[in-house]
Amino acid sequence: MEIKSHVSLREYTTFKIGGEAEYFSVVTNLDELKESAKFALDKNLTVTILGGGSNVLVADEGVSGLVILNQLSGISYEEVAGEIIATVSSGVMLDDLVADTVAKEYWGMENLSHIPGTVGATPVQNVGAYGVEVSDLIVSVDTFNLKTLTIKKFSNTECNFSYRDSLFKNDEAKNLFITAVSYRLSKKANPKINYKDLQVLFGETNPSQRDIRQAVIKIRSNKFPDWSKLGTAGSFFKNPIISRFKAIELIKMYPDLPVYPVDEDAVKISLSWFLDKVLNLRGYTIGPVGTFEKHVLVVVNQNGNASDVKKFAKYVSDLVLEKLGIELEWEVTQLPCD
Ligand code: EPU
């Protein structure tokens, strides 16, 4: 395995933005991962992990230390007490896994079709779409500690999942490299079609897994840009989670604002709806960066850089703060991390 220096990260991100990695390695197995970790320890380098690069904004100044590109591969299935446990190396592309589970008729992941990125990213930000979050399916997450060179398995509960969040986003997990994820799947049909877009399509019918995958792919291709043509990282901001009390105030002002329950004290509001229907920001651009014309939460980049994206994000955040009194959180991760 070769450890290179001064490698441009731009092409490794779907935003098509970013400076150079000081050092860069590509790991395809656990031995290479160990070798990379030791290299970083010897030189006292910070390590940054890159998977599909589909949810990151890399700084124009680049990333100091070692960037490890995760290409660990392999999927295995085991039948345990009538359930299927899929154990998947973290460098596998999520959509390759979803396609494989649909081909094998193992139910559970079909609603997560066509999401870019790797399996390793799924527990980090509790990836979710069209009514399914990976926290509904994850049994355990295998990790390798880049500082102590030890392994540890986390159970679902230990992962501390919530909306687009988990233990793996915390400081205490900053040295953990996720090596594999196990998901619980089922041979029994279990269509999840409550999400509005799927409900409209399927109503009271009983779609097959293949039908659901095809429908999600169609919905996504109508809402998201072609990742090979336009730089983007998908949804840019998180949907805000606010108190029920605050939501009542907002609904008085905006009766059509979509609101989803989270727990007894909090609700999630649709930022997309607000940015589009109230602020009229769909297709709005500042220089090379703007919102996608078919989906306002998707920020697109046409030959801009990270500072253009940050400028645009600040413009949107300031507007939302002024109108709603809510501080937006980025859904996209900045590299290097603060
Ligand atoms: N809407 C608008 N205008 C738009 C887009 C949406 O008014 O331009 C309205 C829709 O009509 C709908 C509501 O906003 O009533 C929600 O839209 P959508 O179903 O597309 O969901 P979202 O909240 O914008 C979230 C996730 C997506 C995920 C979809 C589907 C976040 C930050 N984003 O988007 O995840 O695919 O739900 O489940 O939670 C991602 O994380 O990168 C991502 C794409």
Residues whose N, C-alpha, C, O or C-beta is under 5 A from the ligand:
A	BS01	EPU	G128 A129 Y130 G131 A233 G234 S235 F237 K238 N239 P258 S270 S272 W273 D276 R282 K294 H295 V296 L297 E331
